[in-house]
Amino acid sequence: MDDVVIGIDASTTAVKAIAFTRDGKELFQAREAYPLSNPKPGHFEQDSEHWWTALLSALKQVTDAVGAARVAAISIAHQRETFTLIDHAGKPLIPAILWLDERARPQVIRLSAELGRETIRDWSGKPPDPTPALYAIAWLAEHQPQALDDAAALVDVHGFFVHRLTGRLVTSTASADPLGLLDVKNGTWHPDLGAAAGLRPDQLPELVAPGAICGGLVESAAQLTGLKAGTPVVAGAGDGQAMGLGMGVYGEGKSYLSLGSGIVSGCYSHGMTTSDAFRTLVSPTGSGFMLETVLRSGMQLVDWIVRTTGSPSAAALEKAAVDVAAGSEGLLVMPYWAGVMSPYWDGAARGAIVGLSLNHEPRHLFRAVLEGVAFEQAIASEAMETQAGGKPATIIAAGGGTNCALLMRIMASVLERPLSVSPVNEAAALGAAMLAASAIGWFASPETAAEAMTAPPTRHVAPVDGLVSGYRARKAIYRDLYQATRDIHARLEAVSQV
């Protein structure tokens, strides 16, 4: 029958395999979780074999539910920047080092000095920061040189899975790009970045464009999953880019806003441009680029407020905060509880709550956090969209934060434009499925696949006229908050090291 594609989302905590029809309807979903290890402060690792076991189980469940004869292709979206080293048989030589890992801060400083900070940014599209794997690989070259030397290959999550599924050492440019080793303009491995990390050219997988067929499912994998041998395995993308595609952002005029534990926004750029204000990524369609901003402390700050204040729930705080006037009675929050990526790339940055008085209650803090997140996003979006060539008329929002009506009203008012809420719960997996559907000829391109498989927004949130001007004035004050507190944070950090 061949009327179903499977989109895979291998996130930081679990693999999800989802069967989609030609119109983007979800038929069946399976989820298999795996653990995360934190063996030392700042070290975050996983056993890659756990990924593989979870993938096999999830695919088996989906195949059993829909039937192997119906599955036309599979494609993979995944946690970005995460990587491992494998031998010639595909066996991991080290625990996978995750995107959360911060052990390589000294290597960020060293490589920035050796190659030039702007040079790295302009080659890779990524301002120097511990998140891209480039620096963790350099850490391995210093601390575990034998493992790096013995490795047959360095693989991202996508490359690891494709090697196991097809026997080919190949990954997608949109998957490898976040590693920080690519010449992002040309979609090839950058020799100087690889050499700086301590890699040999023969240790890097073959690169193909997203939406290309990487190979057919080998017999051993077919037996373990129930799928047909030879089922096409299609090159996917990192979960951030795939999520944007799954939300229908595949060309100019739209941007996406994922309101999760962290907040990720992105927009399409036809041309190549780099800046400290955003990261530049290979587009999941293989055409053009995606510009992306990341706020590490997003909706997890809501959980922090609930936990810290002893409030019964986020819903109770939101209900109380609705009656708090805009501006939270003089409070201003800089939401850098987990440092800051764009635009300052300062992992040592910390959050700030300015203006506290004895009259403030948890409800004021709750609203102030939502406002701070919105101010931060507005400034990030302005910088990103200016470089992309204009202000998109449409922002598609998704994630748990869209369920907070107060946040959505504040965000629309601070951004000064309406937000459309995507009905898609698993946008990254759907984005992968769109690439699979295009690769097997259901659609002429990933863009037409996205157009056909994306569900229309379920609701729209407009700016509140009475809030716009006041928030515009407070946003101008917020712009100065990082610089005003940076030196204080640096001095406190220095004292804590004594």
C-alpha positions in Angstrom: 0.0 0.0 0.0 2.9 2.4 0.8 0.6 5.1 2.1 2.4 6.0 5.4 5.7 7.6 6.3 7.3 7.4 9.7 8.9 10.5 11.2 11.3 9.9 14.0 12.2 12.5 16.7 15.1 11.4 18.9 15.1 14.0 21.5 17.2 14.4 24.7 14.9 12.2 26.7 13.2 9.8 24.3 12.7 8.5 20.8 9.3 9.0 19.3 8.3 7.3 16.1 5.1 8.5 14.5 3.2 7.2 11.4 1.8 10.0 9.2 -0.5 9.9 6.2 0.0 11.9 3.0 -2.1 14.8 4.5 -0.1 15.0 7.7 -2.6 13.1 9.9 -1.0 11.2 12.7 -2.0 7.5 12.8 0.0 6.1 15.6 2.8 7.2 17.9 5.3 5.2 20.0 7.6 6.7 22.6 10.6 5.0 24.3 12.5 7.0 27.0 16.2 6.7 27.9 18.3 8.0 30.8 20.7 10.9 30.9 23.9 10.9 33.0 25.5 13.8 34.8 28.7 12.1 36.0 30.5 15.4 36.9 29.3 19.0 37.2 28.8 20.3 33.7 29.1 16.9 32.1 26.0 15.4 30.4 26.2 12.1 28.7 24.1 9.2 27.3 24.8 5.6 26.2 24.2 5.6 22.4 23.1 2.0 22.7 20.1 3.2 24.7 19.2 5.4 21.7 19.3 2.3 19.4 17.3 0.1 21.7 14.6 2.8 22.0 14.5 3.4 18.3 14.1 -0.3 17.5 11.3 -0.6 20.1 9.4 2.5 18.9 9.7 1.5 15.2 8.5 -2.0 16.1 5.4 -0.7 17.9 4.5 1.6 15.0 5.1 -1.1 12.4 2.9 -3.6 14.3 0.2 -1.0 14.6 0.0 0.2 10.9 1.6 -2.8 9.1 5.0 -2.9 7.3 3.4 -3.0 3.9 2.1 0.6 4.4 5.4 2.2 5.4 6.9 3.9 2.4 9.9 5.6 4.1 11.3 6.8 7.4 13.2 9.9 8.3 14.9 11.2 11.4 14.9 14.4 13.4 17.0 14.5 16.5 18.7 16.3 19.4 21.3 18.6 17.9 25.0 19.0 18.7 25.1 15.6 20.5 27.7 13.2 19.2 29.6 10.0 19.9 32.7 8.2 18.5 32.3 4.8 16.8 34.6 2.1 15.7 34.5 0.4 12.2 31.7 -1.9 13.4 29.6 1.1 14.6 30.2 0.4 18.3 30.4 3.5 20.5 33.8 4.1 22.0 32.7 6.8 24.5 29.5 7.9 26.1 27.7 10.4 23.8 28.4 14.0 24.8 25.2 16.0 24.8 24.3 19.5 23.7 23.8 20.3 27.4 27.4 19.6 28.2 29.6 22.5 29.4 32.9 20.9 30.0 34.5 22.6 27.0 34.4 26.2 28.1 38.2 26.4 28.2 38.3 25.1 24.6 35.8 27.8 23.5 38.2 30.4 24.8 41.3 28.7 23.2 39.8 28.1 19.8 38.3 31.6 19.7 41.8 33.0 20.3 43.5 30.7 17.8 41.1 31.0 14.9 39.4 34.2 15.7 35.9 34.4 17.2 34.3 36.1 14.2 36.1 33.7 11.8 34.6 30.7 13.6 31.2 32.4 13.5 31.4 33.3 9.8 32.6 29.8 8.8 30.2 27.8 10.9 27.3 30.2 11.4 27.6 29.6 15.1 29.1 32.2 17.6 31.5 30.4 19.9 29.7 28.7 22.7 30.0 25.3 24.5 26.8 24.0 22.7 28.3 23.1 19.3 30.3 19.9 19.4 33.4 21.5 18.0 34.7 22.4 21.4 33.8 19.2 23.2 35.7 17.3 20.4 38.7 19.6 21.2 38.2 18.7 24.8 38.5 15.0 23.9 41.7 15.7 21.9 43.2 17.1 25.1 41.7 14.7 27.7 41.0 11.4 25.8 43.3 11.6 22.8 43.5 7.8 22.3 39.7 7.5 22.0 39.6 10.2 19.4 42.6 8.7 17.5 41.1 5.2 17.6 37.7 6.3 16.3 36.6 5.3 12.8 34.1 8.1 12.8 32.5 10.9 14.7 28.7 10.7 14.3 25.8 12.9 15.3 22.5 11.1 16.4 21.3 11.0 12.8 24.6 9.6 11.5 24.6 6.9 14.3 21.1 5.8 13.4 21.6 5.8 9.6 24.8 3.7 10.0 22.9 1.2 12.0 19.8 1.2 9.8 21.5 1.2 6.4 25.2 0.2 6.9 26.3 3.5 5.3 28.3 6.2 7.1 26.3 9.2 6.0 24.4 12.1 7.6 22.4 15.1 6.6 23.9 18.5 6.2 21.0 19.8 8.3 21.9 17.3 11.0 25.7 17.7 11.0 25.5 21.5 10.8 24.8 22.2 14.5 28.0 20.3 15.4 29.9 23.5 14.4 32.2 21.7 11.9 30.5 22.7 8.7 31.3 25.4 6.2 27.6 26.4 6.5 27.7 28.4 3.3 28.7 25.5 1.1 27.3 22.6 3.1 30.7 20.8 3.4 33.0 19.9 6.2 35.3 22.8 6.9 38.9 21.4 6.9 40.2 24.1 9.3 37.4 23.5 11.9 37.9 19.8 11.8 41.7 20.1 12.2 41.2 22.6 15.1 39.0 20.0 16.8 41.7 17.3 16.3 39.8 15.3 13.7 41.1 13.5 10.6 39.1 14.0 7.4 38.5 10.3 7.1 36.6 10.4 10.5 33.8 12.5 9.1 30.7 10.9 7.5 29.6 11.5 4.0 27.2 14.5 3.7 23.9 14.5 1.8 21.2 17.1 1.6 18.1 16.8 3.8 15.4 14.9 1.9 18.0 12.7 0.1 17.7 8.9 0.4 20.6 7.7 2.6 20.1 4.1 1.8 17.7 1.1 2.3 17.0 -0.6 5.6 19.3 -3.6 6.0 17.9 -7.0 6.7 19.1 -7.2 10.3 17.3 -3.9 11.1 14.2 -5.0 9.2 13.9 -8.1 11.3 14.3 -6.1 14.6 11.7 -3.5 13.6 9.3 -5.5 11.5 9.8 -3.1 8.6 10.5 -4.3 5.1 14.2 -4.7 4.1 15.1 -1.9 1.7 12.6 0.6 3.1 14.1 4.0 2.2 15.9 5.9 5.1 15.7 9.6 4.2 18.1 12.3 5.4 16.4 14.4 8.0 17.5 17.4 10.1 18.2 18.6 13.6 15.0 18.9 15.7 15.0 22.7 15.7 15.0 23.0 11.9 12.6 20.0 11.5 10.3 21.6 14.0 10.1 24.8 12.0 9.3 22.8 8.9 6.7 20.8 10.7 5.1 24.1 11.8 4.9 25.2 8.2 7.9 27.6 8.2 9.7 26.8 5.0 10.2 30.1 3.2 10.1 33.9 3.6 7.2 35.6 5.3 6.9 33.3 8.4 8.7 32.7 11.6 8.2 30.1 14.3 8.3 30.4 18.1 8.6 27.3 20.3 7.6 28.0 23.8 9.1 25.1 25.7 11.5 24.7 28.6 13.8 26.8 26.5 12.4 29.2 23.9 13.5 28.7 20.3 12.6 31.0 17.4 13.6 30.9 13.8 12.9 32.3 10.4 14.0 31.5 6.8 16.7 33.5 5.1 17.3 33.1 1.3 20.9 34.4 1.7 23.8 33.5 4.0 24.2 35.9 6.9 25.9 35.6 10.2 25.7 37.6 13.4 26.0 37.3 17.2 22.3 38.0 17.4 21.4 34.5 16.1 22.8 31.2 14.8 22.8 30.4 11.1 21.7 26.9 10.2 21.3 24.8 7.1 17.6 24.9 6.1 15.7 21.6 6.5 14.5 21.9 2.9 18.1 22.1 1.6 17.4 25.5 0.2 18.5 28.7 1.9 19.2 29.0 5.6 17.4 29.2 9.0 18.3 31.9 11.4 17.6 30.9 15.0 17.6 32.4 18.5 17.6 30.4 21.7 16.6 31.4 25.2 17.8 28.6 27.6 15.5 29.6 30.4 12.0 29.6 29.0 8.9 28.0 30.5 11.2 26.2 33.0 11.2 29.5 34.9 7.5 29.1 35.5 8.3 25.7 37.2 11.0 27.5 39.2 8.6 30.1 40.4 6.0 27.5 41.5 8.7 25.5 43.3 10.4 28.4 44.9 7.3 30.2 46.1 5.5 27.1 47.2 2.5 28.0 45.0 0.0 25.2 44.4 0.4 25.3 40.6 1.3 27.4 37.6 -2.4 27.7 36.7 -3.1 29.2 40.2 -0.3 31.7 39.7 -1.5 32.7 36.3 -5.0 33.2 37.5 -3.7 35.5 40.3 -1.3 37.3 37.9 -4.1 38.3 35.4 -5.2 41.0 37.8 -1.6 42.4 38.1 -1.2 45.5 36.0 1.3 45.5 33.1 4.7 46.2 34.4 4.2 44.0 37.5 4.2 47.1 39.7 7.8 48.0 39.0 9.4 44.6 38.6 11.7 43.8 35.7 13.2 40.3 35.2 16.1 39.3 33.0 15.5 35.5 32.4 19.1 34.2 32.3 18.8 31.6 35.0 20.8 29.2 32.7 23.2 31.7 31.1 22.5 33.3 27.7 23.2 32.3 24.2 22.1 34.8 21.6 23.0 37.7 21.5 25.6 37.8 24.3 26.9 34.2 24.3 27.7 34.4 28.0 27.4 31.2 29.9 28.3 32.9 33.1 25.4 35.3 32.9 22.8 35.0 35.6 19.2 36.1 35.9 18.2 39.3 37.6 15.1 40.5 39.4 15.0 44.3 39.6 12.7 46.5 41.6 11.5 44.1 44.4 9.7 45.6 47.3 7.8 44.4 50.4 4.5 44.8 48.5 5.4 42.2 45.8 3.9 38.8 45.9 4.4 35.6 43.8 1.8 36.7 41.3 3.9 39.8 40.6 7.0 37.7 40.0 5.0 35.4 37.8 3.9 38.1 35.5 7.3 39.8 35.5 8.9 36.6 34.4 6.5 36.3 31.5 7.2 39.9 30.6 10.9 39.4 30.8 10.8 36.4 28.5 8.7 38.4 26.0 11.1 41.4 26.1 14.0 39.1 25.5 12.2 37.4 22.6 11.2 40.7 21.0 14.8 42.0 21.0 16.0 38.7 19.6 13.3 38.6 16.9 14.0 42.2 15.8 17.7 41.5 15.3 17.1 38.2 13.5 14.4 39.5 11.2 16.4 42.6 10.3 19.1 40.4 8.9 16.6 38.0 7.2 15.3 40.9 5.2 12.1 42.0 6.9 9.5 41.4 9.6 7.5 38.3 8.8 3.8 39.0 9.0 3.1 35.6 10.6 4.6 34.0 13.7 3.6 30.4 14.3 3.7 29.4 18.0 3.8 26.0 19.5 4.9 24.3 22.7 3.6 24.2 26.3 3.8 27.9 26.7 0.9 28.4 24.2 -1.4 27.0 26.9 -0.7 30.0 29.1 -3.2 32.6 27.9 -1.5 35.4 29.8 1.9 34.7 28.3 0.3 34.6 24.8 -1.3 38.0 25.3 1.9 39.5 26.7 4.0 38.0 23.9 1.7 39.2 21.1 1.6 42.7 22.7 5.4 43.0 23.2 6.1 41.6 19.7 3.4 43.9 18.4 1.9 41.4 16.0 -0.5 38.4 16.2 0.5 34.9 17.1 -1.0 31.9 15.3 -1.0 28.7 17.4 0.0 25.5 15.6 -2.2 22.5 16.3 0.8 20.2 15.7 2.0 18.5 18.9 5.0 16.7 17.3 6.3 19.2 14.9 9.9 17.8 14.7 8.6 14.3 13.8 6.2 15.8 11.3 9.0 17.8 9.7 11.0 14.6 9.3 7.9 12.9 7.8 7.6 15.7 5.2 11.2 15.1 4.1 10.4 11.4 3.7 7.2 12.1 1.7 9.1 14.4 -0.6 12.0 11.9 -1.1 9.7 9.1 -2.3 7.9 11.3 -4.8 4.6 12.1 -3.0 5.4 15.7 -3.4 7.7 17.7 -5.8 9.7 19.3 -3.0 9.9 19.5 0.8 8.2 22.9 0.5 5.2 21.4 -1.3 5.1 18.5 1.2 5.0 21.1 4.1 2.2 23.0 2.4 0.1 19.8 2.0 0.9 18.2 5.4 0.7 21.2 7.7 -2.6 21.7 9.6 -3.9 25.3 9.7 -3.5 27.2 13.0 -6.2 26.5 15.6 -6.3 29.9 17.2 -4.9 33.4 16.9 -3.8 35.8 19.7 -3.8 39.5 18.8 -1.8 42.2 20.6 -3.8 44.0 23.3 -4.0 47.7 22.3 -3.8 49.0 25.8 -0.5 47.1 26.5 1.5 47.9 23.4 2.8 51.4 24.1 3.7 50.6 27.8 5.5 47.5 26.9 7.4 49.3 24.1 8.7 51.8 26.8 9.7 49.0 29.2 11.4 47.0 26.5 13.7 50.0 25.9 14.7 49.9 29.6 15.1 46.1 29.5 17.7 46.5 26.7 20.1 48.0 29.1 19.7 45.4 31.9 22.3 42.9 30.8 25.1 45.5 30.5 24.0 47.0 33.8 24.4 43.7 35.7 27.2 42.0 33.7 30.1 43.5 35.7 28.4 42.7 39.0 27.8 39.1 38.0 31.4 38.8 36.8 32.7 40.1 40.1 30.5 37.8 42.1 31.7 34.9 40.0 35.3 35.8 40.7 34.7 36.0 44.4 33.0 32.6 44.4 36.1 31.0 42.9 38.4 32.3 45.7 
